[in-house]
C-alpha cells in the first residue's frame, strides 16, 4: 500500500494551522480550534457543492464565489 501525498489544499491548511496561527500569530488553542471548526464547515459545504469527498478537494475548489455562498 502506498501513502497518499497531501495535495496543495492539505499542505496550505496544515501550514496555516501549525505554522502561521500557532507560531507566527501566537494564537491560543481555543482560537485555533475555532478556526479549525469553521474550516471544517467550509470544506463540508464545498464538498457537497462539488459532489466530491472532502479528501478530494483542492485549492481550485475554494473559489471566492464558493466562500461567499458558504458565508
mmCIF file of the N, C-alpha and C atoms, coordinates in Angstrom:
data_MODEL
# 
_entry.id   MODEL 
# 
loop_
_atom_site.group_PDB 
_atom_site.id 
_atom_site.type_symbol 
_atom_site.label_atom_id 
_atom_site.label_alt_id 
_atom_site.label_comp_id 
_atom_site.label_asym_id 
_atom_site.label_entity_id 
_atom_site.label_seq_id 
_atom_site.pdbx_PDB_ins_code 
_atom_site.Cartn_x 
_atom_site.Cartn_y 
_atom_site.Cartn_z 
_atom_site.occupancy 
_atom_site.B_iso_or_equiv 
_atom_site.pdbx_formal_charge 
_atom_site.auth_seq_id 
_atom_site.auth_comp_id 
_atom_site.auth_asym_id 
_atom_site.auth_atom_id 
_atom_site.pdbx_PDB_model_num 
ATOM 1   N N  . UNK A 1 1  ? 0.839   -1.166 0.000  1.00 0.00 ? 1  UNK A N  1 
ATOM 2   C CA . UNK A 1 1  ? 0.000   0.000  0.000  1.00 0.00 ? 1  UNK A CA 1 
ATOM 3   C C  . UNK A 1 1  ? 0.891   1.237  0.000  1.00 0.00 ? 1  UNK A C  1 
ATOM 4   N N  . UNK A 1 2  ? 0.576   2.194  -0.861 1.00 0.00 ? 2  UNK A N  1 
ATOM 5   C CA . UNK A 1 2  ? 1.371   3.419  -0.917 1.00 0.00 ? 2  UNK A CA 1 
ATOM 6   C C  . UNK A 1 2  ? 0.653   4.539  -0.169 1.00 0.00 ? 2  UNK A C  1 
ATOM 7   N N  . UNK A 1 3  ? 1.443   5.408  0.413  1.00 0.00 ? 3  UNK A N  1 
ATOM 8   C CA . UNK A 1 3  ? 0.880   6.531  1.161  1.00 0.00 ? 3  UNK A CA 1 
ATOM 9   C C  . UNK A 1 3  ? 0.379   7.590  0.184  1.00 0.00 ? 3  UNK A C  1 
ATOM 10  N N  . UNK A 1 4  ? -0.726  8.213  0.523  1.00 0.00 ? 4  UNK A N  1 
ATOM 11  C CA . UNK A 1 4  ? -1.279  9.280  -0.298 1.00 0.00 ? 4  UNK A CA 1 
ATOM 12  C C  . UNK A 1 4  ? -0.578  10.577 0.073  1.00 0.00 ? 4  UNK A C  1 
ATOM 13  N N  . UNK A 1 5  ? -0.081  11.256 -0.925 1.00 0.00 ? 5  UNK A N  1 
ATOM 14  C CA . UNK A 1 5  ? 0.597   12.529 -0.676 1.00 0.00 ? 5  UNK A CA 1 
ATOM 15  C C  . UNK A 1 5  ? -0.427  13.636 -0.550 1.00 0.00 ? 5  UNK A C  1 
ATOM 16  N N  . UNK A 1 6  ? -0.236  14.542 0.385  1.00 0.00 ? 6  UNK A N  1 
ATOM 17  C CA . UNK A 1 6  ? -1.185  15.644 0.546  1.00 0.00 ? 6  UNK A CA 1 
ATOM 18  C C  . UNK A 1 6  ? -1.165  16.579 -0.661 1.00 0.00 ? 6  UNK A C  1 
ATOM 19  N N  . UNK A 1 7  ? -2.341  17.056 -1.038 1.00 0.00 ? 7  UNK A N  1 
ATOM 20  C CA . UNK A 1 7  ? -2.427  17.990 -2.157 1.00 0.00 ? 7  UNK A CA 1 
ATOM 21  C C  . UNK A 1 7  ? -2.149  19.413 -1.658 1.00 0.00 ? 7  UNK A C  1 
ATOM 22  N N  . UNK A 1 8  ? -2.279  20.388 -2.556 1.00 0.00 ? 8  UNK A N  1 
ATOM 23  C CA . UNK A 1 8  ? -1.965  21.780 -2.193 1.00 0.00 ? 8  UNK A CA 1 
ATOM 24  C C  . UNK A 1 8  ? -2.855  22.298 -1.071 1.00 0.00 ? 8  UNK A C  1 
ATOM 25  N N  . UNK A 1 9  ? -4.126  21.937 -1.105 1.00 0.00 ? 9  UNK A N  1 
ATOM 26  C CA . UNK A 1 9  ? -5.039  22.398 -0.061 1.00 0.00 ? 9  UNK A CA 1 
ATOM 27  C C  . UNK A 1 9  ? -4.640  21.839 1.297  1.00 0.00 ? 9  UNK A C  1 
ATOM 28  N N  . UNK A 1 10 ? -4.340  20.569 1.348  1.00 0.00 ? 10 UNK A N  1 
ATOM 29  C CA . UNK A 1 10 ? -3.943  19.950 2.618  1.00 0.00 ? 10 UNK A CA 1 
ATOM 30  C C  . UNK A 1 10 ? -2.660  20.582 3.158  1.00 0.00 ? 10 UNK A C  1 
ATOM 31  N N  . UNK A 1 11 ? -1.697  20.819 2.283  1.00 0.00 ? 11 UNK A N  1 
ATOM 32  C CA . UNK A 1 11 ? -0.443  21.447 2.721  1.00 0.00 ? 11 UNK A CA 1 
ATOM 33  C C  . UNK A 1 11 ? -0.676  22.873 3.204  1.00 0.00 ? 11 UNK A C  1 
ATOM 34  N N  . UNK A 1 12 ? -1.535  23.617 2.496  1.00 0.00 ? 12 UNK A N  1 
ATOM 35  C CA . UNK A 1 12 ? -1.812  25.000 2.896  1.00 0.00 ? 12 UNK A CA 1 
ATOM 36  C C  . UNK A 1 12 ? -2.518  25.040 4.247  1.00 0.00 ? 12 UNK A C  1 
ATOM 37  N N  . UNK A 1 13 ? -3.470  24.165 4.454  1.00 0.00 ? 13 UNK A N  1 
ATOM 38  C CA . UNK A 1 13 ? -4.189  24.142 5.728  1.00 0.00 ? 13 UNK A CA 1 
ATOM 39  C C  . UNK A 1 13 ? -3.280  23.725 6.874  1.00 0.00 ? 13 UNK A C  1 
ATOM 40  N N  . UNK A 1 14 ? -2.445  22.740 6.637  1.00 0.00 ? 14 UNK A N  1 
ATOM 41  C CA . UNK A 1 14 ? -1.515  22.312 7.684  1.00 0.00 ? 14 UNK A CA 1 
ATOM 42  C C  . UNK A 1 14 ? -0.574  23.450 8.050  1.00 0.00 ? 14 UNK A C  1 
ATOM 43  N N  . UNK A 1 15 ? -0.054  24.132 7.044  1.00 0.00 ? 15 UNK A N  1 
ATOM 44  C CA . UNK A 1 15 ? 0.833   25.269 7.302  1.00 0.00 ? 15 UNK A CA 1 
ATOM 45  C C  . UNK A 1 15 ? 0.130   26.398 8.030  1.00 0.00 ? 15 UNK A C  1 
ATOM 46  N N  . UNK A 1 16 ? -1.112  26.665 7.649  1.00 0.00 ? 16 UNK A N  1 
ATOM 47  C CA . UNK A 1 16 ? -1.882  27.724 8.287  1.00 0.00 ? 16 UNK A CA 1 
ATOM 48  C C  . UNK A 1 16 ? -2.103  27.427 9.764  1.00 0.00 ? 16 UNK A C  1 
ATOM 49  N N  . UNK A 1 17 ? -2.514  26.191 10.068 1.00 0.00 ? 17 UNK A N  1 
ATOM 50  C CA . UNK A 1 17 ? -2.831  25.861 11.449 1.00 0.00 ? 17 UNK A CA 1 
ATOM 51  C C  . UNK A 1 17 ? -1.596  25.625 12.314 1.00 0.00 ? 17 UNK A C  1 
ATOM 52  N N  . UNK A 1 18 ? -0.596  24.968 11.779 1.00 0.00 ? 18 UNK A N  1 
ATOM 53  C CA . UNK A 1 18 ? 0.552   24.628 12.625 1.00 0.00 ? 18 UNK A CA 1 
ATOM 54  C C  . UNK A 1 18 ? 1.630   25.708 12.637 1.00 0.00 ? 18 UNK A C  1 
ATOM 55  N N  . UNK A 1 19 ? 1.819   26.371 11.517 1.00 0.00 ? 19 UNK A N  1 
ATOM 56  C CA . UNK A 1 19 ? 2.887   27.367 11.462 1.00 0.00 ? 19 UNK A CA 1 
ATOM 57  C C  . UNK A 1 19 ? 2.347   28.774 11.678 1.00 0.00 ? 19 UNK A C  1 
ATOM 58  N N  . UNK A 1 20 ? 1.444   29.201 10.819 1.00 0.00 ? 20 UNK A N  1 
ATOM 59  C CA . UNK A 1 20 ? 1.001   30.587 10.873 1.00 0.00 ? 20 UNK A CA 1 
ATOM 60  C C  . UNK A 1 20 ? 0.232   30.914 12.153 1.00 0.00 ? 20 UNK A C  1 
ATOM 61  N N  . UNK A 1 21 ? -0.859  30.210 12.404 1.00 0.00 ? 21 UNK A N  1 
ATOM 62  C CA . UNK A 1 21 ? -1.665  30.543 13.588 1.00 0.00 ? 21 UNK A CA 1 
ATOM 63  C C  . UNK A 1 21 ? -0.901  30.313 14.878 1.00 0.00 ? 21 UNK A C  1 
ATOM 64  N N  . UNK A 1 22 ? -0.312  29.155 14.998 1.00 0.00 ? 22 UNK A N  1 
ATOM 65  C CA . UNK A 1 22 ? 0.323   28.794 16.262 1.00 0.00 ? 22 UNK A CA 1 
ATOM 66  C C  . UNK A 1 22 ? 1.632   29.541 16.500 1.00 0.00 ? 22 UNK A C  1 
ATOM 67  N N  . UNK A 1 23 ? 2.510   29.547 15.515 1.00 0.00 ? 23 UNK A N  1 
ATOM 68  C CA . UNK A 1 23 ? 3.831   30.139 15.732 1.00 0.00 ? 23 UNK A CA 1 
ATOM 69  C C  . UNK A 1 23 ? 3.910   31.619 15.400 1.00 0.00 ? 23 UNK A C  1 
ATOM 70  N N  . UNK A 1 24 ? 3.445   31.986 14.208 1.00 0.00 ? 24 UNK A N  1 
ATOM 71  C CA . UNK A 1 24 ? 3.586   33.374 13.769 1.00 0.00 ? 24 UNK A CA 1 
ATOM 72  C C  . UNK A 1 24 ? 2.643   34.294 14.527 1.00 0.00 ? 24 UNK A C  1 
ATOM 73  N N  . UNK A 1 25 ? 1.379   33.915 14.608 1.00 0.00 ? 25 UNK A N  1 
ATOM 74  C CA . UNK A 1 25 ? 0.381   34.762 15.260 1.00 0.00 ? 25 UNK A CA 1 
ATOM 75  C C  . UNK A 1 25 ? 0.270   34.509 16.759 1.00 0.00 ? 25 UNK A C  1 
ATOM 76  N N  . UNK A 1 26 ? 0.775   33.391 17.233 1.00 0.00 ? 26 UNK A N  1 
ATOM 77  C CA . UNK A 1 26 ? 0.694   33.075 18.649 1.00 0.00 ? 26 UNK A CA 1 
ATOM 78  C C  . UNK A 1 26 ? -0.736  32.880 19.127 1.00 0.00 ? 26 UNK A C  1 
ATOM 79  N N  . UNK A 1 27 ? -1.574  32.338 18.267 1.00 0.00 ? 27 UNK A N  1 
ATOM 80  C CA . UNK A 1 27 ? -2.991  32.151 18.596 1.00 0.00 ? 27 UNK A CA 1 
ATOM 81  C C  . UNK A 1 27 ? -3.147  31.122 19.709 1.00 0.00 ? 27 UNK A C  1 
ATOM 82  N N  . UNK A 1 28 ? -4.138  31.347 20.535 1.00 0.00 ? 28 UNK A N  1 
ATOM 83  C CA . UNK A 1 28 ? -4.417  30.415 21.626 1.00 0.00 ? 28 UNK A CA 1 
ATOM 84  C C  . UNK A 1 28 ? -4.994  29.120 21.061 1.00 0.00 ? 28 UNK A C  1 
ATOM 85  N N  . UNK A 1 29 ? -4.906  28.039 21.811 1.00 0.00 ? 29 UNK A N  1 
ATOM 86  C CA . UNK A 1 29 ? -5.504  26.780 21.354 1.00 0.00 ? 29 UNK A CA 1 
ATOM 87  C C  . UNK A 1 29 ? -6.997  26.918 21.059 1.00 0.00 ? 29 UNK A C  1 
ATOM 88  N N  . UNK A 1 30 ? -7.701  27.747 21.821 1.00 0.00 ? 30 UNK A N  1 
ATOM 89  C CA . UNK A 1 30 ? -9.130  27.948 21.570 1.00 0.00 ? 30 UNK A CA 1 
ATOM 90  C C  . UNK A 1 30 ? -9.371  28.649 20.234 1.00 0.00 ? 30 UNK A C  1 
ATOM 91  N N  . UNK A 1 31 ? -8.524  29.594 19.901 1.00 0.00 ? 31 UNK A N  1 
ATOM 92  C CA . UNK A 1 31 ? -8.644  30.283 18.618 1.00 0.00 ? 31 UNK A CA 1 
ATOM 93  C C  . UNK A 1 31 ? -8.376  29.316 17.475 1.00 0.00 ? 31 UNK A C  1 
ATOM 94  N N  . UNK A 1 32 ? -7.347  28.503 17.605 1.00 0.00 ? 32 UNK A N  1 
ATOM 95  C CA . UNK A 1 32 ? -7.019  27.522 16.572 1.00 0.00 ? 32 UNK A CA 1 
ATOM 96  C C  . UNK A 1 32 ? -8.192  26.552 16.400 1.00 0.00 ? 32 UNK A C  1 
ATOM 97  N N  . UNK A 1 33 ? -8.789  26.097 17.487 1.00 0.00 ? 33 UNK A N  1 
ATOM 98  C CA . UNK A 1 33 ? -9.936  25.185 17.399 1.00 0.00 ? 33 UNK A CA 1 
ATOM 99  C C  . UNK A 1 33 ? -11.124 25.859 16.729 1.00 0.00 ? 33 UNK A C  1 
ATOM 100 N N  . UNK A 1 34 ? -11.351 27.110 17.020 1.00 0.00 ? 34 UNK A N  1 
ATOM 101 C CA . UNK A 1 34 ? -12.454 27.843 16.399 1.00 0.00 ? 34 UNK A CA 1 
ATOM 102 C C  . UNK A 1 34 ? -12.243 27.976 14.892 1.00 0.00 ? 34 UNK A C  1 
ATOM 103 N N  . UNK A 1 35 ? -11.039 28.339 14.501 1.00 0.00 ? 35 UNK A N  1 
ATOM 104 C CA . UNK A 1 35 ? -10.715 28.418 13.075 1.00 0.00 ? 35 UNK A CA 1 
ATOM 105 C C  . UNK A 1 35 ? -10.874 27.050 12.425 1.00 0.00 ? 35 UNK A C  1 
ATOM 106 N N  . UNK A 1 36 ? -10.383 26.007 13.097 1.00 0.00 ? 36 UNK A N  1 
ATOM 107 C CA . UNK A 1 36 ? -10.480 24.658 12.560 1.00 0.00 ? 36 UNK A CA 1 
ATOM 108 C C  . UNK A 1 36 ? -11.926 24.271 12.326 1.00 0.00 ? 36 UNK A C  1 
ATOM 109 N N  . UNK A 1 37 ? -12.791 24.545 13.298 1.00 0.00 ? 37 UNK A N  1 
ATOM 110 C CA . UNK A 1 37 ? -14.205 24.207 13.167 1.00 0.00 ? 37 UNK A CA 1 
ATOM 111 C C  . UNK A 1 37 ? -14.845 24.933 11.985 1.00 0.00 ? 37 UNK A C  1 
ATOM 112 N N  . UNK A 1 38 ? -14.487 26.189 11.791 1.00 0.00 ? 38 UNK A N  1 
ATOM 113 C CA . UNK A 1 38 ? -15.022 26.956 10.668 1.00 0.00 ? 38 UNK A CA 1 
ATOM 114 C C  . UNK A 1 38 ? -14.550 26.391 9.334  1.00 0.00 ? 38 UNK A C  1 
ATOM 115 N N  . UNK A 1 39 ? -13.285 26.018 9.265  1.00 0.00 ? 39 UNK A N  1 
ATOM 116 C CA . UNK A 1 39 ? -12.747 25.456 8.021  1.00 0.00 ? 39 UNK A CA 1 
ATOM 117 C C  . UNK A 1 39 ? -13.391 24.105 7.733  1.00 0.00 ? 39 UNK A C  1 
ATOM 118 N N  . UNK A 1 40 ? -13.637 23.314 8.751  1.00 0.00 ? 40 UNK A N  1 
ATOM 119 C CA . UNK A 1 40 ? -14.319 22.022 8.558  1.00 0.00 ? 40 UNK A CA 1 
ATOM 120 C C  . UNK A 1 40 ? -15.699 22.251 7.945  1.00 0.00 ? 40 UNK A C  1 
ATOM 121 N N  . UNK A 1 41 ? -16.439 23.222 8.478  1.00 0.00 ? 41 UNK A N  1 
ATOM 122 C CA . UNK A 1 41 ? -17.758 23.525 7.925  1.00 0.00 ? 41 UNK A CA 1 
ATOM 123 C C  . UNK A 1 41 ? -17.664 23.984 6.471  1.00 0.00 ? 41 UNK A C  1 
ATOM 124 N N  . UNK A 1 42 ? -16.687 24.829 6.183  1.00 0.00 ? 42 UNK A N  1 
ATOM 125 C CA . UNK A 1 42 ? -16.484 25.288 4.803  1.00 0.00 ? 42 UNK A CA 1 
ATOM 126 C C  . UNK A 1 42 ? -16.179 24.118 3.880  1.00 0.00 ? 42 UNK A C  1 
ATOM 127 N N  . UNK A 1 43 ? -15.277 23.247 4.297  1.00 0.00 ? 43 UNK A N  1 
ATOM 128 C CA . UNK A 1 43 ? -14.902 22.111 3.450  1.00 0.00 ? 43 UNK A CA 1 
ATOM 129 C C  . UNK A 1 43 ? -16.071 21.162 3.231  1.00 0.00 ? 43 UNK A C  1 
ATOM 130 N N  . UNK A 1 44 ? -16.878 20.952 4.243  1.00 0.00 ? 44 UNK A N  1 
ATOM 131 C CA . UNK A 1 44 ? -18.069 20.106 4.078  1.00 0.00 ? 44 UNK A CA 1 
ATOM 132 C C  . UNK A 1 44 ? -19.047 20.737 3.093  1.00 0.00 ? 44 UNK A C  1 
ATOM 133 N N  . UNK A 1 45 ? -19.228 22.046 3.194  1.00 0.00 ? 45 UNK A N  1 
ATOM 134 C CA . UNK A 1 45 ? -20.110 22.757 2.273  1.00 0.00 ? 45 UNK A CA 1 
ATOM 135 C C  . UNK A 1 45 ? -19.615 22.617 0.835  1.00 0.00 ? 45 UNK A C  1 
ATOM 136 N N  . UNK A 1 46 ? -18.344 22.892 0.621  1.00 0.00 ? 46 UNK A N  1 
ATOM 137 C CA . UNK A 1 46 ? -17.772 22.804 -0.722 1.00 0.00 ? 46 UNK A CA 1 
ATOM 138 C C  . UNK A 1 46 ? -17.835 21.365 -1.227 1.00 0.00 ? 46 UNK A C  1 
ATOM 139 N N  . UNK A 1 47 ? -17.632 20.419 -0.353 1.00 0.00 ? 47 UNK A N  1 
ATOM 140 C CA . UNK A 1 47 ? -17.711 19.011 -0.720 1.00 0.00 ? 47 UNK A CA 1 
ATOM 141 C C  . UNK A 1 47 ? -19.082 18.665 -1.295 1.00 0.00 ? 47 UNK A C  1 
ATOM 142 N N  . UNK A 1 48 ? -20.118 19.133 -0.657 1.00 0.00 ? 48 UNK A N  1 
ATOM 143 C CA . UNK A 1 48 ? -21.480 18.878 -1.149 1.00 0.00 ? 48 UNK A CA 1 
ATOM 144 C C  . UNK A 1 48 ? -21.702 19.590 -2.477 1.00 0.00 ? 48 UNK A C  1 
ATOM 145 N N  . UNK A 1 49 ? -21.271 20.832 -2.570 1.00 0.00 ? 49 UNK A N  1 
ATOM 146 C CA . UNK A 1 49 ? -21.451 21.602 -3.801 1.00 0.00 ? 49 UNK A CA 1 
ATOM 147 C C  . UNK A 1 49 ? -20.712 20.971 -4.983 1.00 0.00 ? 49 UNK A C  1 
ATOM 148 N N  . UNK A 1 50 ? -19.532 20.465 -4.731 1.00 0.00 ? 50 UNK A N  1 
ATOM 149 C CA . UNK A 1 50 ? -18.697 19.875 -5.790 1.00 0.00 ? 50 UNK A CA 1 
ATOM 150 C C  . UNK A 1 50 ? -18.980 18.395 -6.023 1.00 0.00 ? 50 UNK A C  1 
ATOM 151 N N  . UNK A 1 51 ? -19.788 17.805 -5.137 1.00 0.00 ? 51 UNK A N  1 
ATOM 152 C CA . UNK A 1 51 ? -20.082 16.365 -5.210 1.00 0.00 ? 51 UNK A CA 1 
ATOM 153 C C  . UNK A 1 51 ? -18.792 15.538 -5.186 1.00 0.00 ? 51 UNK A C  1 
ATOM 154 N N  . UNK A 1 52 ? -17.929 15.894 -4.235 1.00 0.00 ? 52 UNK A N  1 
ATOM 155 C CA . UNK A 1 52 ? -16.646 15.218 -4.032 1.00 0.00 ? 52 UNK A CA 1 
ATOM 156 C C  . UNK A 1 52 ? -16.463 14.990 -2.540 1.00 0.00 ? 52 UNK A C  1 
ATOM 157 N N  . UNK A 1 53 ? -15.670 14.005 -2.215 1.00 0.00 ? 53 UNK A N  1 
ATOM 158 C CA . UNK A 1 53 ? -15.303 13.800 -0.814 1.00 0.00 ? 53 UNK A CA 1 
ATOM 159 C C  . UNK A 1 53 ? -14.396 14.959 -0.385 1.00 0.00 ? 53 UNK A C  1 
ATOM 160 N N  . UNK A 1 54 ? -14.428 15.289 0.877  1.00 0.00 ? 54 UNK A N  1 
ATOM 161 C CA . UNK A 1 54 ? -13.569 16.359 1.391  1.00 0.00 ? 54 UNK A CA 1 
ATOM 162 C C  . UNK A 1 54 ? -12.111 16.061 1.060  1.00 0.00 ? 54 UNK A C  1 
ATOM 163 N N  . UNK A 1 55 ? -11.723 14.816 1.152  1.00 0.00 ? 55 UNK A N  1 
ATOM 164 C CA . UNK A 1 55 ? -10.331 14.433 0.871  1.00 0.00 ? 55 UNK A CA 1 
ATOM 165 C C  . UNK A 1 55 ? -9.945  14.643 -0.587 1.00 0.00 ? 55 UNK A C  1 
ATOM 166 N N  . UNK A 1 56 ? -10.921 14.830 -1.466 1.00 0.00 ? 56 UNK A N  1 
ATOM 167 C CA . UNK A 1 56 ? -10.641 15.046 -2.887 1.00 0.00 ? 56 UNK A CA 1 
ATOM 168 C C  . UNK A 1 56 ? -10.624 16.524 -3.267 1.00 0.00 ? 56 UNK A C  1 
ATOM 169 N N  . UNK A 1 57 ? -10.921 17.388 -2.325 1.00 0.00 ? 57 UNK A N  1 
ATOM 170 C CA . UNK A 1 57 ? -10.928 18.819 -2.621 1.00 0.00 ? 57 UNK A CA 1 
ATOM 171 C C  . UNK A 1 57 ? -9.504  19.354 -2.711 1.00 0.00 ? 57 UNK A C  1 
ATOM 172 N N  . UNK A 1 58 ? -9.349  20.365 -3.554 1.00 0.00 ? 58 UNK A N  1 
ATOM 173 C CA . UNK A 1 58 ? -8.060  21.037 -3.676 1.00 0.00 ? 58 UNK A CA 1 
ATOM 174 C C  . UNK A 1 58 ? -8.321  22.539 -3.761 1.00 0.00 ? 58 UNK A C  1 
ATOM 175 N N  . UNK A 1 59 ? -7.282  23.318 -3.873 1.00 0.00 ? 59 UNK A N  1 
ATOM 176 C CA . UNK A 1 59 ? -7.413  24.769 -3.870 1.00 0.00 ? 59 UNK A CA 1 
ATOM 177 C C  . UNK A 1 59 ? -8.340  25.290 -4.962 1.00 0.00 ? 59 UNK A C  1 
ATOM 178 N N  . UNK A 1 60 ? -8.385  24.637 -6.109 1.00 0.00 ? 60 UNK A N  1 
ATOM 179 C CA . UNK A 1 60 ? -9.226  25.119 -7.212 1.00 0.00 ? 60 UNK A CA 1 
ATOM 180 C C  . UNK A 1 60 ? -10.704 25.094 -6.840 1.00 0.00 ? 60 UNK A C  1 
ATOM 181 N N  . UNK A 1 61 ? -11.080 24.277 -5.887 1.00 0.00 ? 61 UNK A N  1 
ATOM 182 C CA . UNK A 1 61 ? -12.483 24.165 -5.492 1.00 0.00 ? 61 UNK A CA 1 
ATOM 183 C C  . UNK A 1 61 ? -12.906 25.261 -4.514 1.00 0.00 ? 61 UNK A C  1 
ATOM 184 N N  . UNK A 1 62 ? -11.955 25.962 -3.928 1.00 0.00 ? 62 UNK A N  1 
ATOM 185 C CA . UNK A 1 62 ? -12.267 27.028 -2.976 1.00 0.00 ? 62 UNK A CA 1 
ATOM 186 C C  . UNK A 1 62 ? -12.239 28.375 -3.688 1.00 0.00 ? 62 UNK A C  1 
ATOM 187 N N  . UNK A 1 63 ? -13.217 28.583 -4.535 1.00 0.00 ? 63 UNK A N  1 
ATOM 188 C CA . UNK A 1 63 ? -13.296 29.835 -5.277 1.00 0.00 ? 63 UNK A CA 1 
ATOM 189 C C  . UNK A 1 63 ? -13.881 30.930 -4.386 1.00 0.00 ? 63 UNK A C  1 
ATOM 190 N N  . UNK A 1 64 ? -13.644 32.186 -4.729 1.00 0.00 ? 64 UNK A N  1 
ATOM 191 C CA . UNK A 1 64 ? -14.259 33.269 -3.959 1.00 0.00 ? 64 UNK A CA 1 
ATOM 192 C C  . UNK A 1 64 ? -15.787 33.132 -3.892 1.00 0.00 ? 64 UNK A C  1 
ATOM 193 N N  . UNK A 1 65 ? -16.396 32.716 -5.006 1.00 0.00 ? 65 UNK A N  1 
ATOM 194 C CA . UNK A 1 65 ? -17.849 32.570 -5.009 1.00 0.00 ? 65 UNK A CA 1 
ATOM 195 C C  . UNK A 1 65 ? -18.306 31.462 -4.061 1.00 0.00 ? 65 UNK A C  1 
ATOM 196 N N  . UNK A 1 66 ? -17.557 30.359 -3.980 1.00 0.00 ? 66 UNK A N  1 
ATOM 197 C CA . UNK A 1 66 ? -17.923 29.285 -3.047 1.00 0.00 ? 66 UNK A CA 1 
ATOM 198 C C  . UNK A 1 66 ? -17.843 29.773 -1.607 1.00 0.00 ? 66 UNK A C  1 
ATOM 199 N N  . UNK A 1 67 ? -16.817 30.542 -1.310 1.00 0.00 ? 67 UNK A N  1 
ATOM 200 C CA . UNK A 1 67 ? -16.675 31.065 0.054  1.00 0.00 ? 67 UNK A CA 1 
ATOM 201 C C  . UNK A 1 67 ? -17.820 32.020 0.358  1.00 0.00 ? 67 UNK A C  1 
ATOM 202 N N  . UNK A 1 68 ? -18.173 32.891 -0.591 1.00 0.00 ? 68 UNK A N  1 
ATOM 203 C CA . UNK A 1 68 ? -19.297 33.793 -0.387 1.00 0.00 ? 68 UNK A CA 1 
ATOM 204 C C  . UNK A 1 68 ? -20.599 33.032 -0.221 1.00 0.00 ? 68 UNK A C  1 
ATOM 205 N N  . UNK A 1 69 ? -20.794 31.998 -1.007 1.00 0.00 ? 69 UNK A N  1 
ATOM 206 C CA . UNK A 1 69 ? -22.002 31.171 -0.885 1.00 0.00 ? 69 UNK A CA 1 
ATOM 207 C C  . UNK A 1 69 ? -22.065 30.530 0.501  1.00 0.00 ? 69 UNK A C  1 
ATOM 208 N N  . UNK A 1 70 ? -20.934 30.093 0.987  1.00 0.00 ? 70 UNK A N  1 
ATOM 209 C CA . UNK A 1 70 ? -20.868 29.495 2.318  1.00 0.00 ? 70 UNK A CA 1 
ATOM 210 C C  . UNK A 1 70 ? -21.231 30.522 3.392  1.00 0.00 ? 70 UNK A C  1 
ATOM 211 N N  . UNK A 1 71 ? -20.668 31.704 3.257  1.00 0.00 ? 71 UNK A N  1 
ATOM 212 C CA . UNK A 1 71 ? -20.932 32.741 4.252  1.00 0.00 ? 71 UNK A CA 1 
ATOM 213 C C  . UNK A 1 71 ? -22.381 33.185 4.225  1.00 0.00 ? 71 UNK A C  1 
# 
